[in-house]
Every structure is written in structure tokens, then in C-alpha cells.
């Protein structure tokens, strides 16, 4: 099966960028998920496989606790914890690899560090409307994940045979989490060819699944039950649902990063549901609400994310943020649902 993505000019440019660089930084978006972390660590492993000795992964903030097992997480440098060190790393870089985000603003507070960096910039991503102000922009929105994209790049550059098991684990985890365990955005046969090649590296896919999806505390499970039982609002006639989570509730259930991962998908189990919206107060910043949207049954949430939530993403999995109270955010969510009522009926 042909999984090559690049034309000869792009391939040569990518090879040149890597070959000419000695101090490489890899970064991903704020609130990094399994694909952001997995693709970053996998790309680092591949670059080291090529003999690059100075490769750093810098992330804006914390990633979910259930990803701590991934090989290389202990070496990730977080901007929210060590801003001066991250600044120094970027200042010393001659290549910055931007993974799993389409616009520079997606790195949030780390944006000024990235914008002021003099190094060449390489973007590798699968979101719509990528920033093209890079030395090389490799954007493939039809792919399931940046991790899938990375595997194809490594494959096309002849790096598969020497790929380590650790690298393969990171790629598989990124692909798995960005498709909800291969339950959405995962109908392309190329995905399963790649999975078969990753399995040839002796990864244990069941163990990876259990480490990610069967790794919650009892408080996290109770928190999910509380949301579904007490917080879920269903607009039956428009086949939509939304819920809002406050900082006080997060304190009550001893919330840690990742505890609510995937909860926005649960209402989609309702027969005929087309849209699910999650609203969550940021734990650090006042009047900041983080928004996740999921859609199905013929409705696409990405335009709603752009129009109402200062965001974007994929057709059926998007996100955004609001600078307001959680009560105001709930009203905005309801207004968004009503604005799209003709498509949701």
C-alpha cells in the first residue's frame, strides 16, 4: 500500500532541513493530548535515530496523567513550569518543529517565545487552515492524526526498519487517542496498514489501551457520573447536548489533568444525537472557559467552533475557548445550538 505523502520537492526540503540542523526544538499545542505528546516524542525518537543529539520537546503546559507512561515524557520541558529554560532552548535552536497545531496562537502563553525565535520553522499537522509562514508546511487534514502523518513521513524517508519500539508505541498511542480508539475519523484503509506495521515492532496495543482508557481514579469516575446525572442538558428536538463544569466541582472531585478526557463523547451514545458540547472553567485563569465539540449523524461542528467559540478543528471534533463566566458560556452554547437549528433538526 502506498502511504507516501510528499512530492519530491517536499521530501528533499524536509531532508535538507533536518540535515542542516543541530539544535532542534519540538513543540505542540496547549493542553497537549495523546496525539500532541505521542507525535512529539515519536518525532524526537526518529531525529535521534538519524544521529541528532540535541533534540528537545517543549510543551506549553501539563498533559494528562494517563500519558505519563509514554517513553520520553520525563524529558519534556513545560513552559508553565520553566519559562526561562524554554526561552533559552528556543534561543539556541536552529530548527523548530511545530506538531499537531495549525496556528501559532495554539501554543497560548508560549506564543511569544515561538514568534520571537529566529530558527527555521517546520509545521507538521492535520488540522484545517494551517499557518503557511514556515520554511516548510506539511499539512494533511484528511489524515486521522499527526501521529499517522509522522509515521508516513518516517516511512517515506526510509526510517521504518530502524524504528524503535518506543517510537512505535508513541505513534500508536497518538493515533488511538485522536480517533477515540479507532471509533471515529478512522475509515481510511491506510490507517490499519500503519497499525499492522506498528504491531510488527512488537508493541502491545491492548496494554496501551488499558494504560490510557483504564487508568482513572475513583474520584474521576464519580466526577463523570456526576456530570452525566446532574449537569447534562439535552435539547431533544435539536438532537444536541451540552454540559458545564465549574472549578468548584473540579475541587470537589479532586480533578487532575485528563480526568474529563473523552466525556464530551459520552452524549453521542444517545440515539440520533448530532452535537455534544463540553464547557469547562480553566483551573488557573479567571473567566476562561475551555470548549470541546463533537458531532455526528450528518452534522459537522467545525463551523460552529469557529463562529461561536473562537476555535476550530476537524469536521466532527473541534474546540475553542471563551473569555467569560461559565454561566455566560452556557448561554453562548445554547445560542450556538439555536443558530444551527436548521442543520440539527
DRENTOR-94192 format. One record per residue (C-alpha): y, z, x; residue in three letters. Coordinates in pm, whole numbers, padded with zeros to 5 digits, always signed. Layout:
% residues N
YZXALA
...
//
This chain:
% residues 345
+00000+00000+00000UNK
+00345-00091+00130UNK
+00574+00213+00127UNK
+00827+00080+00377UNK
+01184+00120+00254UNK
+01414-00010+00528UNK
+01504-00362+00630UNK
+01500-00446+01000UNK
+01871-00377+01045UNK
+01849-00033+00884UNK
+01536+00053+01079UNK
+01695-00042+01411UNK
+02010+00155+01324UNK
+01805+00464+01241UNK
+01605+00438+01563UNK
+01927+00400+01764UNK
+02097+00699+01601UNK
+01802+00921+01685UNK
+01753+00784+02036UNK
+02120+00829+02129UNK
+02144+01187+02001UNK
+02060+01506+02189UNK
+02215+01779+01970UNK
+02110+01728+01609UNK
+02201+01930+01301UNK
+02016+01900+00971UNK
+02188+02032+00658UNK
+02118+02036+00285UNK
+02291+02137-00037UNK
+02399+02478-00167UNK
+02124+02683-00336UNK
+01859+02483-00148UNK
+01539+02418-00343UNK
+01191+02321-00230UNK
+01288+01961-00161UNK
+01601+02055+00036UNK
+01416+02309+00250UNK
+01096+02106+00278UNK
+01265+01782+00378UNK
+01491+01960+00628UNK
+01203+02134+00803UNK
+00987+01821+00796UNK
+01265+01609+00949UNK
+01316+01871+01219UNK
+00943+01865+01297UNK
+00948+01486+01324UNK
+01252+01481+01551UNK
+01085+01738+01776UNK
+00776+01518+01772UNK
+01000+01247+01920UNK
+01099+01482+02201UNK
+01430+01610+02065UNK
+01460+01968+02187UNK
+01789+02074+02027UNK
+01747+02039+01650UNK
+01897+02300+01416UNK
+01867+02340+01038UNK
+02183+02487+00879UNK
+02195+02569+00509UNK
+02493+02692+00305UNK
+02316+02994+00156UNK
+01986+03152+00058UNK
+01679+02964-00058UNK
+01415+03103-00298UNK
+01194+03382-00171UNK
+00880+03185-00262UNK
+00964+02931+00009UNK
+00971+03184+00294UNK
+00614+03092+00392UNK
+00710+02737+00496UNK
+00672+02671+00871UNK
+01011+02700+01042UNK
+01206+02896+00780UNK
+01264+03181+01026UNK
+01474+02946+01241UNK
+01707+02829+00961UNK
+02071+02931+01015UNK
+02261+03024+00698UNK
+02634+02963+00676UNK
+02694+03251+00433UNK
+02543+03492+00688UNK
+02652+03343+01023UNK
+02954+03111+00968UNK
+03076+03131+01328UNK
+02736+03027+01467UNK
+02708+02740+01218UNK
+03056+02623+01318UNK
+02952+02633+01684UNK
+02634+02435+01612UNK
+02828+02164+01429UNK
+03096+02153+01701UNK
+02824+02087+01959UNK
+02640+01824+01752UNK
+02631+01452+01820UNK
+02435+01372+01500UNK
+02439+01543+01161UNK
+02159+01458+00919UNK
+02261+01524+00557UNK
+01947+01564+00347UNK
+01899+01587-00030UNK
+02264+01567-00136UNK
+02481+01271-00227UNK
+02834+01407-00186UNK
+02978+01629+00086UNK
+03102+01880-00172UNK
+02739+01973-00248UNK
+02733+02196+00061UNK
+03004+02411-00106UNK
+03168+02657+00137UNK
+03013+02476+00436UNK
+03211+02164+00336UNK
+03500+02226+00578UNK
+03259+02263+00869UNK
+03085+01936+00782UNK
+03410+01749+00716UNK
+03566+01854+01047UNK
+03257+01771+01252UNK
+03312+01480+01491UNK
+02943+01386+01516UNK
+02794+01073+01363UNK
+02655+01133+01016UNK
+02324+01016+00867UNK
+02261+01060+00495UNK
+01904+01062+00359UNK
+01891+01124-00015UNK
+01756+01023-00354UNK
+02047+01109-00586UNK
+02276+00865-00765UNK
+02618+00760-00633UNK
+02581+00854-00263UNK
+02872+00901-00025UNK
+02875+00592+00195UNK
+03115+00737+00453UNK
+02834+00777+00704UNK
+02713+00598+01012UNK
+02404+00519+00805UNK
+02338+00590+00436UNK
+01974+00579+00326UNK
+01981+00633-00050UNK
+01684+00561-00276UNK
+01741+00714-00624UNK
+01416+00575-00764UNK
+01211+00799-00537UNK
+01084+01133-00662UNK
+01232+01341-00382UNK
+01398+01336-00043UNK
+01066+01458+00096UNK
+00892+01145-00033UNK
+01170+00939+00123UNK
+01125+01117+00456UNK
+00752+01051+00460UNK
+00817+00679+00409UNK
+01070+00678+00694UNK
+00832+00856+00929UNK
+00553+00620+00821UNK
+00767+00309+00880UNK
+00876+00436+01223UNK
+00514+00483+01326UNK
+00516+00861+01325UNK
+00235+00936+01081UNK
-00052+00954+01329UNK
+00120+01231+01526UNK
+00249+01414+01219UNK
+00163+01784+01233UNK
+00000+01981+00956UNK
+00317+02193+00932UNK
+00531+01883+00876UNK
+00288+01757+00611UNK
+00296+02094+00431UNK
+00675+02084+00411UNK
+00677+01728+00276UNK
+00413+01806+00014UNK
+00598+02120-00099UNK
+00921+01922-00136UNK
+00753+01650-00339UNK
+00566+01902-00555UNK
+00869+02116-00640UNK
+01101+01823-00715UNK
+00852+01685-00966UNK
+00752+02015-01127UNK
+00402+01994-00985UNK
+00399+01616-01043UNK
+00472+01653-01415UNK
+00798+01451-01422UNK
+00968+01177-01220UNK
+00632+01104-01062UNK
+00476+00794-01219UNK
+00508+00564-00918UNK
+00166+00499-00757UNK
+00324+00521-00411UNK
+00366+00896-00466UNK
-00009+00951-00486UNK
-00078+00727-00188UNK
+00156+00954+00011UNK
-00019+01264-00127UNK
-00352+01122-00012UNK
-00213+01071+00338UNK
-00076+01426+00344UNK
-00416+01560+00240UNK
-00562+01377+00540UNK
-00355+01616+00753UNK
-00575+01897+00615UNK
-00307+02062+00403UNK
-00429+02291+00124UNK
-00238+02170-00182UNK
-00380+02443-00408UNK
-00266+02711-00167UNK
+00082+02556-00153UNK
+00096+02550-00534UNK
-00006+02915-00556UNK
+00247+03022-00294UNK
+00527+02856-00491UNK
+00434+02899-00857UNK
+00218+03214-00848UNK
+00446+03424-00635UNK
+00675+03612-00874UNK
+00730+03985-00909UNK
+00654+04168-01232UNK
+01031+04201-01285UNK
+01071+03825-01263UNK
+00802+03769-01527UNK
+00964+04026-01756UNK
+01301+03858-01698UNK
+01161+03523-01808UNK
+01013+03682-02117UNK
+01349+03841-02198UNK
+01526+03506-02173UNK
+01279+03320-02393UNK
+01259+03600-02652UNK
+01621+03716-02666UNK
+01851+03456-02510UNK
+01720+03113-02610UNK
+01939+02927-02858UNK
+01777+02629-03029UNK
+01976+02362-03211UNK
+01684+02236-03415UNK
+01850+01938-03582UNK
+01969+01804-03244UNK
+01649+01880-03051UNK
+01839+02084-02793UNK
+01821+02434-02649UNK
+02038+02645-02418UNK
+02047+02997-02275UNK
+02293+03202-02071UNK
+02213+03468-01813UNK
+02464+03732-01704UNK
+02500+03922-01378UNK
+02427+04243-01564UNK
+02091+04106-01681UNK
+02012+03998-01326UNK
+02083+04350-01204UNK
+01870+04496-01482UNK
+01567+04286-01383UNK
+01626+04320-01005UNK
+01687+03947-00964UNK
+01619+03781-00628UNK
+01677+03419-00535UNK
+01421+03197-00707UNK
+01324+03433-00990UNK
+01458+03189-01252UNK
+01339+02872-01082UNK
+01198+02638-01346UNK
+01291+02847-01651UNK
+01511+02561-01772UNK
+01190+02357-01809UNK
+01019+02603-02045UNK
+01203+02500-02366UNK
+01082+02145-02307UNK
+00745+02266-02429UNK
+00896+02270-02779UNK
+00771+01967-02973UNK
+01034+01693-02984UNK
+01289+01875-02767UNK
+01522+01636-02584UNK
+01755+01868-02390UNK
+01743+02210-02224UNK
+02047+02374-02061UNK
+02045+02682-01837UNK
+02369+02873-01771UNK
+02370+03147-01506UNK
+02652+03354-01367UNK
+02683+03334-00990UNK
+02583+03662-00828UNK
+02870+03658-00577UNK
+03171+03470-00716UNK
+03354+03570-01037UNK
+03399+03311-01313UNK
+03145+03074-01165UNK
+02856+02959-01382UNK
+02568+02755-01240UNK
+02429+02492-01476UNK
+02090+02319-01488UNK
+01993+02048-01735UNK
+01656+01895-01816UNK
+01585+01618-02066UNK
+01312+01402-02211UNK
+01187+01215-02515UNK
+01428+00927-02456UNK
+01744+01129-02383UNK
+01898+01139-02033UNK
+02108+01440-01932UNK
+02283+01300-01622UNK
+02587+01160-01811UNK
+02632+01498-01982UNK
+02622+01676-01646UNK
+02900+01451-01518UNK
+03116+01468-01831UNK
+03094+01839-01914UNK
+02962+02031-01612UNK
+03130+01885-01301UNK
+02790+01776-01180UNK
+02533+01501-01171UNK
+02181+01438-01051UNK
+01887+01245-01187UNK
+01845+01091-01530UNK
+01632+01381-01658UNK
+01708+01659-01409UNK
+02073+01733-01337UNK
+02301+02023-01252UNK
+02660+02132-01223UNK
+02894+02430-01229UNK
+03174+02570-01443UNK
+03468+02784-01336UNK
+03492+03008-01640UNK
+03332+03308-01809UNK
+02972+03293-01926UNK
+03095+03308-02286UNK
+03318+03006-02231UNK
+03029+02828-02061UNK
+02813+02878-02371UNK
+03082+02715-02585UNK
+03108+02423-02343UNK
+02730+02377-02359UNK
+02741+02372-02738UNK
+03033+02127-02732UNK
+02835+01904-02495UNK
+02537+01906-02728UNK
+02757+01816-03025UNK
+02931+01539-02827UNK
+02593+01375-02766UNK
+02458+01441-03115UNK
+02405+01073-03196UNK
+02170+01041-02897UNK
+02000+01375-02959UNK
+01919+01331-03330UNK
//
